[in-house]
Amino acid sequence: MESLRLGRARRIEGEIIPPGDKSITHRAIMISSVSKGVSCIHGYLKGEDNIRTLKAFEMMGVNAEQRNCDLIIKGTELFGLNEPSDVIDAGNSGTTMRLISGILSGQNFLSVITGDESLRRRPMGRILEPLRLMGAEVFSRKGGFAPLVIKGGRLKSISYRMNVASAQVKSCILFAGLYADGITEIEEPVQSRDHTERMLSYFGVNLSRNNLKISIRGHQQPEAREIFIPGDLSSASFFIVAALLLNNSELLVKNVGVNYTRSGIIDVLKQMGGNIEIMNLRKICEEDVADLYVKASRLKGVKISGPLIPRLIDEIPVLCVAAAMAEGETEIRDATELRVKESDRINSMCSELRKMGVDVEELEDGMVIQGKGRIDSAVFDSHGDHRVAMALIIASLVAEGESEVRGTECIRTSFPSFFELLRNTIIFGNS
């Protein structure tokens, strides 16, 4: 187990370009793999999760080549994938397992997909139900857990109403809908992140949205494209929070995705009093991209719930650190989804916040944090969760005294350059 010791930082300054967006990289690899022609993906994330997705498609005959910082993928078209000769291992990537299952369900072969111990504890029932309704034969362990065995074939379209807003479940159904006869309709309870819809449209697939309903007609062939991946706002959020909390900090975050379905963290931090300026807003490959200028600020507690939650679900661990350092109460509700991430993030963060001397009440669907403007140093546990680990590192930088964060190796799954960017921007001592 890797660990990191560090004390309170003086400030954060300079500029960063966050690594490529993890969610968009997954989708770029998947759609390019079943497209017609050769796609070039610029700025893709080389994290462990994305590598799992790429290896899965290489196992099915997709030709992929890395050239400098670009990934060149020769698509097989929709029905050109080959049966994998071995079990597909998704590692720790729930996105890989859930999204690829939609594509595998439309193939005329048998496939098996598994993951590490953590992923095998994460529920897959939400994708199994719609895929079975579409005619796929999908088998799992008791309770809907991986490994999954998928016998694909001809699929039929469905109209499906989701009980929980989940971009992964929605994307799985959309991918299966590409292989289905007729028009597949999906209705969300609230809008979840829409990277799949945007990228399918960019690759020439026609979709329609009517409020919370999305429709896709089957057997549309995606066409290869040149793709530019924006910086990952989830990764940038750790540095943004650090800049807000450390006195005299100024940070420029360049070329970061600010898609509305992902930018809830910016809205909440500004509501808390954070000084964040959005500059140079533009659209690249159907995604909204901007530069963010962040200055140190005094934060206050807020209430977070409802439709805002899916827009910042991955940023809640670091948002907990901001809430602990804010003045007043922060209440987080409607976030039950956090209990089925890489760890139970509600329980994990409540446990670690208490080590900081923070008064926190754990709720079934969230937590109530009593911010007091300071936190104590401690020996922290990442719980094997990359976002919890990075949030605790930011907490260590603003805590009084020296802290230790144990289990930091998991950060490589999503942000392999995290420590390098930290070294380049964090100022310690009196300098």
Salt bridges, closest charged atoms under 4 A:
GLU2 OE2 - ARG412 NH1 3.22
GLU13 OE1 - ARG11 NE 2.86
ASP21 OD2 - ARG262 NH1 3.01
GLU48 OE2 - ARG412 NE 3.70
ASP49 OD2 - LYS22 NZ 3.24
GLU65 OE2 - ARG67 NE 3.27
ASP70 OD1 - HIS42 ND1 2.86
ASP89 OD2 - ARG52 NH1 3.35
GLU117 OE2 - ARG121 NH1 3.52
ASP181 OD2 - ARG154 NE 2.71
ASP181 OD1 - HIS219 NE2 2.87
GLU188 OE1 - LYS170 NZ 3.39
GLU188 OE2 - ARG209 NH2 3.26
ASP194 OD1 - ARG198 NE 2.99
GLU197 OE2 - LYS170 NZ 2.77
GLU197 OE2 - ARG209 NH2 3.12
GLU226 OE2 - HIS42 NE2 2.69
ASP232 OD1 - ARG262 NH2 3.09
ASP267 OD2 - ARG311 NH2 2.71
GLU287 OE2 - HIS195 ND1 2.80
ASP288 OD2 - ARG198 NH1 3.72
ASP288 OD1 - LYS283 NZ 2.97
ASP291 OD1 - ARG282 NH1 3.46
ASP314 OD2 - ARG193 NH2 3.11
ASP314 OD1 - LYS341 NZ 3.59
ASP314 OD1 - ARG345 NH1 3.67
ASP314 OD2 - ARG387 NH2 3.86
GLU331 OE2 - ARG333 NE 2.92
GLU337 OE1 - ARG126 NH1 2.75
GLU342 OE2 - ARG122 NH1 3.91
GLU342 OE1 - ARG345 NH2 2.91
GLU342 OE2 - HIS386 NE2 3.11
ASP344 OD2 - ARG339 NH1 2.80
GLU352 OE1 - LYS355 NZ 3.14
GLU352 OE2 - HIS383 NE2 2.85
GLU362 OE2 - ARG339 NH2 3.12
GLU364 OE2 - ARG339 NE 3.66
ASP365 OD1 - ARG333 NH1 3.58
ASP376 OD1 - ARG374 NH1 2.96
ASP385 OD2 - ARG345 NE 2.77
GLU402 OE1 - ARG5 NH1 3.27
GLU404 OE1 - ARG5 NH2 3.35
GLU404 OE2 - ARG406 NE 3.32
